[in-house]
């Protein structure tokens, strides 16, 4: 049911998570061993980042089809919100640890991929807000009957 605005928000949120498979988090002008050996830092460099990205994307896409159960849909959008907070924090932690171990942290540049989960965060919060608004409307109509 794509007529509802929260479905569009959840679709954009899922797209932001799946977009991470093509956009790097960080790049470096020199090859740093382990995580930045290819001079780019993607989600493919860490299994935790892949797991969080797939989890966030799948949960947001699945939540679109749960329009009949708005309470569950709202809870799933909260899960996506938590995942979209954890994903960039974990990525920055891994990048920072790798840069400080090799003393080359000043040569690491952030890319657009580090900000993509924040777009997912904004849209998951908006989706939760509109799902709550729909639930309140339905409950007020039930009170009138």
Secondary structure, 3 states (H helix, E strand, C coil): CCCCHHHHHHHHHHHHHHHHHCCCCEEECCCECCCECCCEECHHHCHHHHHHHHHHHHHHHHHHCCCCCHHHHHHHHHHHHHHHHHHHHHHHHHHHHHHHHCCCHHHEEECCHHHHHHHHHHHHHHHHHHHHHHHHHHHHHHHHC
